[in-house]
Amino acid sequence: MKRIGILGGGQLGRMMALSAREMGFEILTLDPTDNAPCAQVADQHIQADFSDVEAAKQLAAESDVVTYEFENISTEVAEAIGTKLIHGTDLLFQTQHRVREKEMIERIGRSVAPYYPVTHPSDLEEAKQRLGLPFVLKTARFGYDGKGQTVIRTEEQFQAAIEGFEPTEYVAEQWLPFDQEISVIVTRSATETRVFPVSENIHRENILHLSIVPARISESLEQEAIALAESIADAVGLIGTLAIELFVVGSRLIVNELAPRPHNSGHYSIDACETSQFEQHIRAISGLPLGDTRLTTPVVMANILGQHVTALYEELPRLDARTKVHLYGKAEAKTGRKMGHLNILADTVDDALAEVERLSIWKETVQ
């Protein structure tokens, strides 16, 4: 196996490609954007829309195996890639639609927040009766970083949601008074499974702000999260990487969402683990033995969004010697757009968090 195709040219594809090239693979990427982040480091860029079936066929024909950096891939494109899409199509089909995903998680025997499918304004009335207020209304597809999500807290907001209802598929989820948000990333090949250390995640305006590792949870809860990840990976026949976002509610773990690919909350692994999530993903899809996922140092990953870029450049001379800078090569810095991240390594999590506080990059969002 020599050539890996990546469907998607964003930062996740870029970091996959960088790891793959270190191992000697050639990289092809398909993305509609000229000079996309992954295209900058790939051997070949097929510039085409993600719905372009002929371009997908070209990617498959010129690759030994194909992976993806996002799950909103049409059935037609997935079928055009065929058996070279190493992950298969079933997990992709389930996780790209929030209602199907929740139904799958429940079939596996894991808990999700109470929910109700919504396709019509009258369904909102039923959702309110079943779930109460507040609840979260999410589009069933194409939502990320808080896009397509609305928290309905009051009767006035509920009436506004009915009056402004736009026809599409949604899911209403009961608002959970969670104690923490955590995530766990599992990689599975045809012969073995490895789980990365659990990450504690802090969001700002529905976008991941910090990932803290080790997570500040009990050892028993950590082991439960790891066992949960392994069981889901086995149940879905995972090949590759799966990120599982969880709510900690008292002593319970509630599954929020799944992502069948490397994930923002696993970026810490690039500098703080024996093997990064990106290298591990490439190992899994290419048939290589999986690497050790041992944490080598406490770390806090902090996202750099478009509104942080100017402050980041001002702070570069003041960064601690153990802080690692990762920028994604995006041409335009927009508010809320992920432009890069810092991995802040330290002797303790508290020391890493103190370094976040010391820097002025996120002063408006750090709490």
C-alpha positions in Angstrom: 0.0 0.0 0.0 1.5 3.3 -1.1 -1.2 5.9 -1.8 -3.8 7.1 0.6 -6.8 9.2 -0.6 -8.3 11.7 1.8 -11.9 13.0 1.2 -11.7 16.5 2.5 -8.9 19.1 2.5 -9.3 20.7 5.9 -7.0 20.7 9.0 -7.9 17.1 10.0 -6.9 15.9 6.5 -3.7 18.0 6.7 -2.7 16.4 10.0 -3.5 12.9 8.7 -1.4 13.7 5.6 1.6 14.9 7.6 1.6 11.7 9.7 1.1 9.6 6.6 4.0 11.2 4.7 6.3 10.6 7.7 5.6 6.9 7.1 6.3 7.1 3.4 2.8 7.2 2.0 1.8 9.4 -1.0 -1.3 11.5 -0.4 -4.2 12.5 -2.6 -6.9 14.8 -1.4 -10.3 15.8 -2.8 -11.6 19.2 -1.8 -13.3 22.1 -3.7 -11.1 24.8 -2.1 -8.0 26.0 -4.0 -4.8 25.6 -1.8 -6.8 23.8 1.0 -4.9 23.0 4.1 -4.5 19.3 3.2 -3.7 20.2 -0.4 -0.7 22.2 0.7 1.0 19.0 2.0 -0.5 16.4 -0.4 1.1 14.9 -3.5 -2.1 15.5 -5.5 -5.2 17.7 -5.1 -8.3 16.8 -7.0 -10.2 20.1 -6.8 -13.9 19.2 -7.0 -17.1 19.4 -5.1 -17.7 16.8 -2.4 -20.8 15.7 -4.4 -18.8 15.1 -7.6 -19.2 11.3 -8.1 -16.7 11.3 -11.0 -14.1 13.0 -8.9 -14.7 10.5 -6.1 -14.2 7.7 -8.6 -10.9 9.3 -9.7 -9.8 9.5 -6.0 -10.6 5.8 -5.5 -8.9 4.7 -8.8 -5.7 6.5 -7.9 -5.6 5.5 -4.2 -4.9 2.1 -2.5 -7.3 3.1 0.4 -9.5 6.1 1.0 -10.4 7.8 4.3 -12.3 10.9 5.2 -12.0 13.9 7.6 -15.7 14.6 7.9 -18.8 12.5 7.8 -21.2 14.5 5.7 -20.5 12.4 2.6 -23.4 11.5 0.3 -24.3 7.9 -0.3 -23.6 8.3 -4.0 -20.0 9.4 -3.3 -19.4 6.7 -0.7 -20.7 4.0 -3.2 -18.5 5.5 -6.0 -15.4 5.0 -3.8 -16.6 1.4 -3.0 -14.5 -1.0 -1.1 -11.5 1.3 -1.0 -13.4 3.3 1.6 -11.8 1.3 4.3 -14.3 2.3 7.1 -17.2 0.9 5.1 -20.5 2.9 4.7 -22.7 1.7 7.6 -21.0 3.7 10.4 -20.8 6.7 8.1 -24.5 6.4 7.3 -25.5 6.2 11.0 -23.3 9.0 12.4 -24.1 11.6 9.7 -27.7 11.8 10.9 -28.3 12.6 14.6 -31.5 10.6 15.0 -30.0 7.5 13.4 -26.9 7.9 15.5 -28.9 8.1 18.8 -30.9 5.0 17.7 -27.7 3.1 17.0 -26.2 4.1 20.4 -29.3 2.9 22.2 -29.2 -0.4 20.3 -25.7 -0.9 21.5 -27.0 -0.4 25.1 -25.5 3.0 25.9 -27.4 6.0 27.2 -28.2 9.2 25.3 -30.1 12.3 26.4 -33.9 11.9 26.0 -34.8 13.1 22.5 -37.6 13.4 20.0 -37.4 13.6 16.2 -38.8 16.8 14.7 -39.9 17.3 11.1 -42.9 19.6 11.5 -43.9 22.5 13.9 -46.4 20.2 15.6 -43.5 17.9 16.6 -42.1 20.8 18.6 -45.3 20.7 20.7 -44.8 17.0 21.3 -41.1 17.5 22.1 -41.9 20.1 24.7 -44.5 17.8 26.3 -42.0 14.9 26.5 -38.8 16.8 27.3 -39.9 19.9 29.0 -38.0 23.2 28.8 -35.2 23.9 28.2 -34.3 21.6 25.3 -31.8 21.8 22.5 -33.1 21.8 18.9 -30.4 20.5 16.4 -30.5 20.0 12.7 -30.3 16.2 12.0 -27.5 16.8 9.5 -24.6 19.2 8.7 -24.2 20.6 12.2 -20.8 21.3 13.8 -19.3 23.8 16.2 -22.7 24.9 17.4 -24.0 25.5 13.9 -27.6 24.3 13.4 -28.3 24.3 17.2 -30.7 26.4 19.3 -31.3 26.2 23.0 -35.0 26.8 23.7 -35.3 27.9 27.3 -38.5 30.0 27.6 -42.0 29.9 26.3 -41.2 33.0 24.2 -38.3 31.2 22.5 -40.5 28.2 22.0 -43.1 30.2 20.2 -40.4 31.9 18.1 -39.1 28.5 17.1 -42.6 27.4 15.9 -43.1 30.7 14.0 -39.7 30.6 12.3 -39.7 26.9 11.6 -37.8 26.0 8.5 -38.7 22.6 6.9 -35.9 20.1 7.5 -35.1 17.2 9.8 -34.2 18.1 13.4 -33.8 16.4 16.8 -34.9 17.9 20.0 -32.7 16.9 23.0 -33.5 17.4 26.7 -31.1 19.8 28.3 -28.9 17.9 30.7 -27.4 19.6 33.8 -24.1 17.9 33.2 -21.1 18.3 35.5 -18.4 17.9 32.8 -17.9 17.2 29.1 -15.4 14.6 28.3 -14.3 12.7 25.2 -12.5 9.5 24.5 -10.9 8.5 21.2 -10.6 4.9 20.2 -8.8 3.4 17.2 -9.4 -0.1 16.0 -7.8 -2.1 13.2 -8.7 -5.6 12.0 -6.7 -7.1 14.8 -6.4 -4.7 17.8 -7.9 -1.7 19.6 -6.2 1.1 21.4 -7.8 4.0 23.4 -6.3 7.4 24.0 -6.4 9.1 27.4 -9.7 10.7 28.3 -9.9 14.4 27.6 -11.9 16.9 29.6 -13.4 19.5 27.3 -14.4 23.1 27.9 -16.5 24.8 25.2 -17.1 28.5 24.5 -20.1 29.4 22.4 -20.5 25.8 21.4 -16.9 25.6 20.0 -14.2 23.6 21.8 -11.9 25.9 23.7 -9.8 23.7 25.9 -9.0 20.0 26.1 -7.5 19.0 29.4 -5.5 15.8 29.8 -5.5 14.0 32.1 -9.2 14.7 32.6 -10.1 15.8 36.1 -12.4 12.8 36.8 -12.2 9.8 39.0 -10.2 6.8 38.0 -13.3 4.6 38.0 -15.1 7.0 35.7 -12.0 7.1 33.4 -12.0 3.4 33.2 -15.7 3.3 32.5 -15.3 5.8 29.6 -12.4 3.7 28.1 -14.5 0.5 28.4 -17.5 2.3 26.8 -15.3 3.4 23.9 -14.0 -0.2 23.4 -17.5 -1.6 23.4 -18.8 0.8 20.9 -15.8 0.3 18.6 -16.4 -3.5 18.7 -20.2 -3.1 18.3 -19.9 -1.0 15.1 -17.0 -3.0 13.6 -14.8 0.1 13.6 -11.8 0.3 11.3 -10.0 3.6 11.9 -10.7 6.2 14.6 -13.9 7.1 16.5 -14.3 10.1 18.8 -17.0 9.7 21.5 -18.3 12.9 23.2 -19.8 12.3 26.6 -21.6 14.2 29.3 -20.7 13.4 32.9 -24.0 13.6 34.9 -23.2 12.7 38.5 -21.8 9.2 38.2 -23.4 8.5 34.8 -21.9 8.8 31.3 -24.3 10.0 28.7 -23.2 9.8 25.0 -23.6 13.1 23.3 -22.2 12.5 19.8 -19.9 10.3 17.7 -17.4 11.3 15.1 -15.9 8.4 13.0 -12.6 10.2 12.4 -9.8 12.0 14.3 -11.3 14.8 16.4 -10.5 18.3 17.6 -10.4 17.0 21.2 -7.6 14.6 20.3 -5.1 17.2 19.0 -3.3 17.1 22.3 -2.0 13.6 21.3 0.3 15.1 18.7 2.8 16.3 21.3 1.6 14.6 24.5 1.2 10.9 23.6 3.6 8.2 22.4 1.5 8.0 19.2 -0.8 10.8 17.9 -4.4 10.2 16.8 -3.4 11.0 13.2 -0.6 8.5 13.1 -2.8 5.9 14.8 -5.5 6.5 12.2 -3.1 6.0 9.3 -1.7 2.8 11.0 -5.2 1.4 11.3 -6.4 2.0 7.8 -3.1 0.8 6.2 -2.8 -2.4 8.2 0.2 -1.4 10.3 0.3 -2.4 14.0 -1.3 0.2 16.3 1.0 2.4 18.4 1.2 3.0 22.1 -1.2 5.7 23.3 0.5 6.4 26.6 0.3 10.0 27.8 3.9 11.3 28.2 3.1 14.6 29.8 0.1 16.6 31.1 -1.3 18.9 28.5 -3.9 21.5 27.7 -4.9 21.9 24.0 -6.3 25.4 23.3 -8.0 26.2 20.0 -6.9 29.3 18.0 -10.0 30.8 16.3 -10.0 33.5 13.7 -10.5 36.2 16.3 -7.4 35.0 18.2 -4.9 35.1 15.4 -3.7 38.7 15.9 -3.2 38.1 19.6 -1.4 34.8 19.0 1.2 36.5 16.8 1.7 39.2 19.5 2.1 36.5 22.1 4.5 34.2 20.2 7.7 35.7 21.7 6.2 35.1 25.2 5.2 31.4 24.8 6.6 28.9 27.2 9.3 26.7 25.8 7.1 23.7 26.2 4.2 25.2 24.3 3.8 23.8 20.7 2.2 25.8 18.0 0.1 24.2 15.2 -1.4 26.4 12.5 -3.5 25.0 9.7 -2.6 27.1 6.6 -6.0 28.7 6.2 -6.0 31.8 4.1 -8.8 33.8 5.8 -9.3 34.3 9.5 -13.0 34.4 10.4 -14.6 34.7 13.8 -15.3 31.2 15.1 -13.2 29.5 12.4 -10.5 27.1 13.6 -7.1 28.4 12.5 -4.9 26.3 14.7 -4.2 25.2 18.2 -1.6 25.3 21.0 -0.5 22.2 22.9 0.6 23.5 26.3 2.8 20.9 28.0 3.5 21.2 31.7 4.4 19.2 34.8 0.7 19.3 35.9 -2.6 20.2 34.4 -2.9 23.2 36.8 0.4 24.5 35.5 -0.8 24.2 31.9 -4.1 26.0 32.8 -2.1 28.8 34.5 -0.2 29.2 31.2 -3.5 29.6 29.4 -4.5 32.3 31.9 -1.1 34.1 31.6 -1.5 34.5 27.8 -3.8 37.3 26.5 -4.9 35.3 23.4 -8.3 34.2 24.9 -8.8 36.8 27.6 -12.4 37.4 26.6 -13.3 33.7 26.7 -11.2 32.1 29.5 -13.1 31.7 32.7 
